[in-house]
């Protein structure tokens, strides 16, 4: 489905947030959201089934009441796999509902509880293993057999099924961290422990932060306060040094990979084992993130074997996905990059040489692999539309492609272990949620759920999906627009632009209510037009779209957002003299950028956790998009908001978590200081015990604060 111009308009009645101000809107029939509902109203999201496949069995499992249900694919009725009473008996517990669980294999259920990992044989209804987890243990990772690895403090350990604990590392220096995630979770990194397929070897990250500067965070929970220092590598400064160790369980010995391509501050990403557990593959990225090598190493000795692939780009390289070997042919692997044909594509490569045999996904769209069998590779892609996500399969031998999901919208799929079936969980602007069981050829087997609209009793405004041309005229930027409740075409309404706009984000999708945050509808119910648009630099439109921001963050993004403003000003019901903007993190940076660069347009703004100057942001993210402050001083100076304080004319509220370890306090406090120097009035509200994202009840307070600011100064 393609959305053009103002887009497809439809009436949606949803919402639930209530506000205690005296100027509560007249509903005209239907409920109005409370603030608590707007922020924490999980009951206002469509019903879901939390489905997992039972290992490699074609059995769907999900909690229902006090039972864990199992449903054989293709059979009409589910059966009770295990009752809560049976679970309580095994755990010697008194649980009132099903806890979180996972499947270790096709019969072993895993539950973590009270410092223990329980592995339950669901066929025999007995405990297979009970692993004691040491106090303070984190990052628990199974070898798939009878060993668990985990970290305590800065060191790595493993425990066997008898409860015997073994130390893999024993570093006493607090600057040395083993087995934990590195590089601040950039480059697709989300862990630091990598068991070999045979379960006999344990690869792990070792991070040396001795050269990294510290930033102080103040904890006020004690009378005198406590200073907590965090390691924070800022752009252009010394960064962490990463190495990769391989521990042999049988011998108790560790070797470290001989990685010396780009110096000590290189990045090691996307760790992959060979199917035979004899080699490790690492994507090695230089500090400036413009050159990547896919290297092969001996797991036994750590020795470098060969470089299989290289990528270079004058802007940046961003490896995100490990290589995946073909199940039926370990002499070939699948490699994903957006540095060859302009989109994230899958390439079939020769394992011995790294030679690219062919582009498996030959489409002008970003794709993501979700599975494979002996014949096909399955992937999701944006090739139907940047706001839609669909499942496809491609035959490895012939290259023949088949679309497997048909209904318009955003499809989230979970493949069965043998790839014969998948669960299709999708929604669209008009559809709250549908969950289907589907064969791997796209044939529907069964409808598992069709959710009702949980907001049908609420008075919601119209939601519109549409497109606006990017400022360079090359792309369609997708937006959602929400009209006020009880819309009157003869009136002029104030506008709130909600913005994020940063890399790896997509705020607008063809999902139920277009990915709308409940607070947006809350504001629409209080008489505002709400507008959200994805600009260049965000996801799902290819490398040129994403990399347009390089070296000068905020510039292309602002230019695109101003094209959205042109659309808004063309609408007869928009009051062009009352436009406000709100955003958090990168969106906070964008909010202040828009307010100070276009003071004639934006009258009121609320910025949360804003990046003020990119030289104070972390190395991994900041240098990718901005290069180093030493190599790109003009770019850093151009986009810095420090000296934009003197240009502040409208009303600005800045909110900040006082123990924010992502966008540290230096940013907003420095901007406030510049405002004081220039005798510019600005409003400021810290959240004393909050990190980057203000959560829980504090978030209710935050969003009320944001709302009141617009009510006081924009309406």
Residue pairs with C-beta under 8 A, 6 or more apart in sequence:
1 384
1 385
1 388
1 408
1 510
2 385
3 385
3 387
3 465
3 466
3 467
3 478
3 510
4 466
4 467
5 466
5 467
6 464
6 466
6 481
6 567
7 464
7 465
7 466
7 467
7 479
7 481
8 429
8 464
8 465
8 466
9 462
9 463
9 464
10 429
10 430
10 462
10 463
11 460
11 462
12 429
12 453
12 455
12 460
12 462
12 463
12 513
13 30
13 453
13 455
13 456
13 457
13 458
13 459
13 460
14 44
14 453
14 454
14 455
14 456
14 458
14 460
14 513
14 521
15 31
15 32
15 33
15 37
15 44
15 455
15 458
15 459
15 460
15 518
15 521
15 522
15 525
16 31
16 33
16 34
16 37
16 38
16 41
16 43
16 44
16 455
16 458
16 518
17 32
17 33
17 34
17 35
17 36
17 37
17 38
17 39
17 41
17 518
17 519
17 521
17 522
17 525
18 24
18 32
18 33
18 34
18 35
18 36
18 37
19 32
19 33
19 34
19 35
19 522
19 526
19 704
19 707
21 708
21 711
23 526
23 711
24 32
25 32
25 485
25 486
25 525
25 526
25 527
26 486
27 459
27 485
27 486
28 459
28 485
28 486
29 459
30 457
30 458
30 459
30 460
31 457
31 458
31 459
32 458
32 459
32 485
32 525
33 41
33 458
33 518
33 521
33 522
33 525
35 522
35 700
35 703
35 704
35 707
36 700
37 44
37 518
38 518
38 519
38 521
38 522
38 703
39 518
39 519
39 699
39 700
39 703
40 699
40 700
41 518
43 454
44 454
44 455
44 458
44 518
45 454
46 427
46 432
46 433
46 451
46 452
46 453
46 454
46 512
47 433
47 449
47 451
47 452
47 454
48 425
48 433
48 435
48 449
48 451
49 62
49 425
49 435
49 448
49 449
50 62
50 63
51 60
51 61
51 62
51 414
51 423
51 425
51 435
51 448
52 60
52 61
52 62
52 101
52 102
52 103
52 414
53 59
53 60
53 61
53 103
53 414
53 415
53 416
53 417
53 423
54 60
54 61
54 70
54 81
54 103
54 106
54 107
54 122
55 103
55 104
55 105
55 106
55 107
55 108
55 417
56 105
56 106
56 416
56 417
56 418
57 106
57 107
57 417
58 72
58 73
58 74
58 416
58 417
58 418
58 420
58 421
59 70
59 71
59 72
59 73
59 81
60 69
60 70
60 71
60 73
60 78
60 423
60 437
60 448
61 68
61 69
61 70
61 71
61 81
61 103
62 68
62 69
62 71
63 69
63 97
63 98
64 78
66 83
66 84
66 85
66 97
66 98
67 80
67 81
67 82
67 83
67 84
68 80
68 81
68 82
68 83
68 87
68 98
68 101
68 109
69 78
69 79
69 80
69 81
70 78
70 79
70 80
70 81
71 77
71 78
71 79
72 79
73 416
73 420
73 421
73 437
73 445
74 445
74 446
76 446
81 122
82 109
82 120
82 122
82 125
84 95
84 97
84 98
86 125
87 93
87 95
87 98
87 111
87 120
88 94
88 95
90 118
90 120
90 125
90 126
90 127
91 111
91 113
91 118
93 113
99 111
99 113
100 111
100 112
101 109
101 110
101 111
102 109
102 110
103 109
103 110
104 110
104 119
104 142
104 144
105 144
106 417
107 121
107 122
107 123
108 119
108 120
108 121
108 122
108 128
109 119
109 120
109 122
110 117
110 118
110 119
110 120
110 142
111 117
111 118
111 120
112 118
112 133
112 140
115 132
115 133
115 134
115 135
116 130
116 131
116 132
116 133
117 129
117 130
117 131
117 133
117 140
117 148
118 127
118 129
118 130
119 127
119 128
119 129
119 130
119 131
120 126
120 127
120 128
121 127
121 128
129 146
129 161
131 148
131 159
131 161
131 163
132 159
132 163
133 140
133 148
133 150
133 159
134 150
134 152
134 157
134 159
134 165
136 152
136 153
137 150
137 151
137 152
137 157
138 150
138 151
138 152
138 180
139 149
139 150
139 151
139 179
139 180
139 181
139 191
139 192
139 193
140 148
140 149
140 150
141 148
141 149
141 150
141 191
141 193
141 195
142 148
142 149
142 195
143 149
143 195
143 199
143 200
143 202
144 195
144 199
145 199
146 160
146 161
147 158
147 159
147 160
147 161
147 199
147 249
148 158
148 159
149 156
149 157
149 158
149 168
149 179
149 193
149 195
149 202
149 204
150 156
150 157
150 158
150 159
150 179
150 193
151 157
151 178
151 179
151 180
151 192
151 193
154 171
154 173
154 174
154 176
154 177
154 178
154 180
155 167
155 168
155 169
155 170
155 171
155 178
155 179
156 167
156 168
156 169
156 178
156 179
156 193
156 202
156 204
156 247
157 165
157 166
157 167
157 168
158 165
158 166
158 168
158 202
158 249
159 165
159 166
160 166
166 252
168 178
168 179
168 202
168 204
168 247
168 254
169 178
169 179
169 204
169 206
169 245
169 254
171 178
173 210
175 208
175 209
175 210
175 212
176 206
176 207
176 208
176 209
176 210
177 205
177 206
177 207
177 209
178 192
178 204
178 205
178 206
178 207
178 245
179 192
179 193
179 204
179 205
180 192
180 205
180 207
181 189
181 190
181 191
181 192
181 205
182 189
182 192
182 205
182 207
182 240
182 242
182 268
183 189
183 240
183 242
183 267
183 269
183 620
184 618
184 620
184 621
186 267
186 620
186 621
186 624
187 267
187 269
187 270
187 283
187 285
187 318
187 319
187 320
187 620
188 269
188 270
188 319
188 320
188 321
188 322
189 269
189 270
192 204
192 205
193 202
193 203
193 204
194 202
194 203
194 204
194 271
194 273
195 201
195 202
195 203
196 202
196 203
196 273
196 277
196 299
197 273
197 275
197 276
197 277
198 277
200 248
200 249
200 250
200 277
201 246
201 247
201 248
201 249
201 277
201 299
202 246
202 247
202 249
203 244
203 245
203 246
203 247
203 271
203 273
203 280
203 299
204 244
204 245
204 247
205 242
205 243
205 244
205 268
206 242
206 243
206 244
206 245
206 256
207 240
207 241
207 242
208 240
208 241
208 242
208 243
209 231
209 240
211 238
211 239
211 240
211 241
212 231
212 232
212 233
212 237
212 238
212 239
212 240
213 231
213 232
213 233
213 234
213 237
213 238
214 229
214 230
214 231
214 232
215 229
215 230
215 232
215 661
215 664
215 666
216 227
216 228
216 229
217 227
217 228
217 229
217 230
217 658
217 659
217 660
217 661
217 664
217 665
218 225
218 226
218 227
218 228
218 658
218 659
219 225
219 226
219 227
219 228
219 659
219 689
220 658
220 688
220 689
221 689
228 659
230 661
231 240
232 618
232 661
232 664
233 239
233 240
233 618
233 619
233 620
234 615
234 616
234 617
234 618
234 619
234 622
235 614
235 615
235 616
235 617
235 618
235 619
235 622
235 623
235 626
235 628
235 629
236 615
236 619
236 623
236 628
236 629
236 630
237 619
238 265
239 265
239 287
239 619
239 620
240 265
241 264
241 265
242 266
242 267
242 268
243 256
243 257
243 259
243 268
244 256
244 257
244 259
244 268
244 271
244 280
244 282
245 254
245 255
245 256
245 257
246 254
246 255
246 256
246 257
246 280
246 299
246 302
247 253
247 254
248 254
248 300
255 300
255 301
255 302
256 302
257 280
257 282
257 297
257 302
257 304
258 297
258 302
258 303
258 304
259 266
259 268
259 282
259 284
259 295
259 297
259 304
261 284
261 286
261 293
261 295
262 284
262 285
262 286
262 287
262 291
263 286
263 287
265 287
266 284
266 285
266 286
266 287
267 284
267 285
267 286
267 287
267 289
267 620
268 282
268 283
268 284
268 285
269 282
269 283
269 284
269 285
269 319
270 282
270 283
270 319
270 320
270 321
270 322
270 323
271 280
271 281
271 282
271 322
272 280
272 281
272 282
272 322
272 323
272 324
273 279
273 280
273 281
273 299
274 280
274 281
274 299
274 325
274 330
275 325
275 330
276 330
277 299
278 298
278 299
278 300
279 296
279 297
279 298
279 299
279 305
280 296
280 297
280 299
281 294
281 295
281 296
281 297
281 308
281 322
281 323
282 294
282 295
282 297
283 292
283 293
283 294
283 295
283 319
283 322
284 292
284 293
284 294
284 295
285 291
285 292
285 317
285 319
286 292
287 619
287 623
288 623
288 627
288 628
288 631
289 316
289 317
289 318
289 623
289 624
290 312
290 313
290 314
290 315
290 316
290 317
291 310
291 311
291 312
291 317
292 310
292 311
292 312
292 317
292 319
293 307
293 309
293 310
294 307
294 308
294 309
294 310
294 323
294 335
294 354
295 304
295 305
295 306
295 307
295 308
296 304
296 305
296 306
296 307
296 308
297 303
297 304
297 305
298 305
306 354
307 354
308 349
308 351
308 353
308 354
309 335
309 349
309 354
309 356
311 317
311 319
311 337
311 339
311 340
312 339
313 339
315 547
315 550
315 551
316 547
316 550
316 624
316 625
317 339
318 338
318 624
319 337
320 336
320 344
321 336
321 368
321 369
323 333
323 334
323 335
323 349
324 333
324 334
324 369
324 372
325 332
325 333
325 334
325 351
326 332
326 333
326 334
326 372
326 396
327 372
327 373
327 374
328 374
330 351
331 350
331 351
331 352
332 348
332 349
332 350
332 351
332 357
333 348
333 349
333 351
334 346
334 347
334 348
334 349
334 360
334 369
334 372
334 377
335 346
335 347
335 349
335 356
336 344
336 345
336 346
336 347
336 367
336 368
336 369
337 344
337 345
337 347
338 344
338 345
338 366
338 542
338 543
338 546
339 543
340 347
340 359
341 359
342 364
342 542
342 543
342 544
343 363
343 364
343 365
343 366
343 367
343 542
343 543
344 366
344 367
344 368
345 359
345 360
345 361
345 362
345 363
345 367
346 359
346 360
346 361
346 367
346 369
346 377
346 379
347 356
347 357
347 358
347 359
347 360
348 356
348 357
348 358
348 359
348 360
348 396
349 355
349 356
349 357
350 357
358 399
360 377
360 394
360 396
360 399
361 367
361 379
361 381
361 392
361 394
361 401
362 399
363 381
363 383
363 401
364 383
364 542
365 381
365 382
365 383
365 386
365 540
365 542
366 381
366 382
366 539
366 540
366 541
366 542
367 379
367 380
367 381
367 382
367 383
367 392
368 379
368 380
368 381
369 377
369 378
369 379
370 378
370 379
370 380
370 391
370 413
370 415
371 377
371 378
371 415
371 419
372 378
372 419
373 418
373 419
373 420
373 440
375 395
375 396
375 397
376 393
376 394
376 395
376 396
376 419
376 440
377 393
377 394
377 396
378 391
378 392
378 393
378 404
378 413
378 415
378 419
378 422
378 440
379 391
379 392
379 393
379 394
380 389
380 390
380 391
380 392
380 411
380 413
381 389
381 390
381 392
382 388
382 389
382 540
382 541
383 390
383 392
384 390
384 403
384 408
385 510
386 476
386 478
386 540
386 541
387 410
387 465
387 478
387 508
387 509
387 510
387 540
388 408
388 409
388 410
388 509
388 510
389 410
389 411
389 412
389 509
390 403
390 404
390 405
390 411
391 403
391 404
391 405
391 411
391 413
391 422
391 424
392 401
392 402
392 403
392 404
393 401
393 402
393 404
393 440
394 400
394 401
394 402
395 401
402 441
402 442
403 442
404 422
404 438
404 440
404 441
404 442
405 411
405 413
405 424
405 426
405 438
405 442
406 442
407 426
407 428
407 431
407 434
408 428
408 510
409 426
409 427
409 428
409 429
409 431
409 510
409 511
410 426
410 427
410 428
410 509
410 510
410 511
411 424
411 425
411 426
412 424
412 425
412 426
413 422
413 423
413 424
413 425
414 422
414 423
414 425
415 421
415 422
415 440
416 422
419 440
420 439
420 440
421 437
421 438
421 439
421 440
421 445
422 437
422 438
422 440
423 435
423 436
423 437
423 438
423 448
424 434
424 435
424 436
424 437
424 438
425 433
425 434
425 435
426 433
426 434
426 435
426 436
427 433
427 434
427 511
427 512
428 510
428 511
428 512
429 463
429 465
429 510
429 511
429 512
429 513
429 514
431 512
432 451
432 452
432 453
432 454
432 512
433 449
433 450
433 451
433 512
434 447
434 449
434 450
434 451
435 447
435 448
435 449
435 450
436 444
436 445
436 446
436 447
436 448
437 444
437 445
437 446
437 447
437 448
438 444
438 445
439 445
459 485
459 486
459 525
460 485
460 521
460 524
460 525
461 482
461 483
461 484
461 485
461 487
461 521
461 524
461 525
462 482
462 483
462 487
463 480
463 481
463 482
463 513
463 514
463 516
464 480
464 481
464 482
464 483
465 478
465 479
465 480
465 508
465 510
465 514
466 478
466 479
466 481
467 476
467 477
467 478
467 479
468 476
468 477
468 479
468 533
468 560
468 563
468 564
468 566
468 567
469 475
469 476
469 477
469 563
470 476
470 477
470 535
470 536
470 556
470 559
470 560
470 563
471 536
471 556
471 559
471 560
471 562
471 563
472 536
472 548
472 556
472 559
474 544
475 536
475 541
475 545
477 533
477 534
477 535
477 536
477 560
477 563
477 564
478 508
478 533
478 534
479 508
479 531
479 532
479 533
479 534
479 564
479 567
480 507
480 508
480 514
480 515
480 516
480 531
480 532
480 533
481 529
481 530
481 531
481 532
482 516
482 520
482 521
482 524
482 529
482 530
482 531
483 524
483 529
483 573
484 493
484 524
484 525
484 526
484 527
484 528
484 529
485 524
485 525
485 526
485 527
487 573
488 573
489 572
489 573
490 573
491 573
492 573
492 574
492 575
493 527
493 528
493 529
493 573
493 574
493 575
493 578
494 527
494 528
494 529
494 575
494 578
494 579
494 580
494 710
494 714
494 715
495 528
495 529
495 530
495 531
495 568
495 574
495 575
495 578
495 579
495 580
496 520
496 523
496 528
496 529
496 530
496 531
496 580
496 581
496 582
496 710
496 714
497 531
497 532
497 533
497 561
497 564
497 565
497 568
497 579
497 580
497 581
497 582
497 594
497 602
498 507
498 517
498 520
498 530
498 531
498 532
498 581
498 582
498 583
498 587
499 532
499 533
499 561
499 581
499 582
499 583
499 587
499 590
499 591
499 594
500 507
500 538
500 583
500 584
500 585
500 586
500 587
500 590
501 534
501 535
501 537
501 538
501 557
501 561
501 583
501 586
501 587
501 590
502 537
502 538
502 557
502 585
502 586
502 587
502 589
502 590
503 537
503 538
503 539
503 546
503 549
503 586
503 625
504 538
504 539
505 534
505 538
505 539
505 586
506 515
506 534
506 538
506 539
506 540
507 515
507 532
507 533
507 534
507 538
508 514
508 515
508 532
508 533
508 534
509 515
513 521
516 532
519 703
519 706
519 707
520 530
520 532
521 530
522 707
523 530
523 707
523 710
524 530
526 707
526 711
527 715
528 710
528 715
529 568
529 571
529 573
529 574
531 564
531 568
533 560
533 561
533 564
535 556
535 557
535 560
535 561
536 545
536 546
536 548
536 549
536 556
536 557
536 560
537 545
537 546
537 548
537 549
537 553
537 556
537 557
538 545
538 546
539 546
548 556
549 555
549 556
549 557
549 625
550 625
550 626
550 627
551 625
551 626
551 627
551 632
551 635
552 626
552 635
552 638
552 639
553 589
553 614
553 625
553 626
553 639
554 589
554 590
554 593
554 639
555 638
555 639
557 590
557 593
558 590
558 593
558 594
558 597
558 598
561 590
561 594
562 598
562 601
565 579
565 598
565 601
568 574
568 576
568 579
569 576
577 603
578 603
578 714
578 715
579 601
579 602
579 603
580 602
580 603
580 604
580 605
580 606
580 710
580 713
580 714
581 590
581 591
581 594
581 595
581 602
581 604
581 605
581 606
582 591
582 605
582 606
582 607
582 608
582 706
582 710
583 589
583 590
583 591
583 607
583 608
584 607
584 608
584 609
584 693
585 608
585 609
585 610
585 611
585 662
585 663
585 692
586 611
587 607
587 608
588 607
588 608
588 609
588 610
588 611
588 654
588 663
589 607
589 610
589 611
589 612
589 641
591 605
591 606
591 607
591 610
592 605
592 607
592 610
592 612
592 641
592 644
592 652
592 654
592 671
593 639
593 641
593 644
594 601
594 602
594 605
595 602
595 605
595 607
595 648
595 650
595 652
596 641
596 644
596 645
596 647
596 648
597 644
597 647
599 647
599 648
599 649
599 650
602 650
603 650
603 651
603 713
603 714
604 650
604 651
604 652
604 709
604 710
604 713
604 714
605 650
605 651
605 652
605 653
606 652
606 653
606 654
606 655
606 706
606 709
606 710
607 652
607 653
607 654
607 655
608 654
608 655
608 656
608 694
608 702
608 706
609 655
609 656
609 657
609 660
609 662
609 663
609 668
609 692
609 693
610 641
610 654
610 663
610 667
610 668
610 671
611 617
611 663
611 667
612 640
612 641
612 642
612 667
612 668
612 670
612 671
613 636
613 640
613 641
613 642
613 667
613 670
614 622
614 626
614 629
614 636
614 639
614 640
615 622
615 629
615 636
615 640
616 664
616 666
616 667
616 670
617 663
626 632
626 635
626 636
626 639
627 635
629 636
641 671
642 670
642 671
642 674
643 674
645 671
645 674
645 675
645 677
645 678
645 680
645 682
646 674
646 678
646 680
648 675
648 680
648 682
651 683
651 709
651 713
652 682
652 683
653 682
653 683
653 684
653 685
653 705
653 706
653 709
654 668
654 671
654 672
654 682
654 683
654 684
654 685
655 684
655 685
655 686
655 687
655 694
655 702
655 705
655 706
656 665
656 668
656 684
656 685
656 686
656 687
657 686
657 687
657 690
657 691
657 692
657 693
657 694
658 665
658 686
658 687
658 688
658 689
658 690
659 688
659 689
659 690
659 691
660 690
660 691
660 692
661 691
661 692
662 691
662 692
663 692
668 684
671 682
672 682
672 684
674 680
675 681
675 682
683 709
685 705
687 694
687 698
687 701
687 702
689 698
690 698
694 702
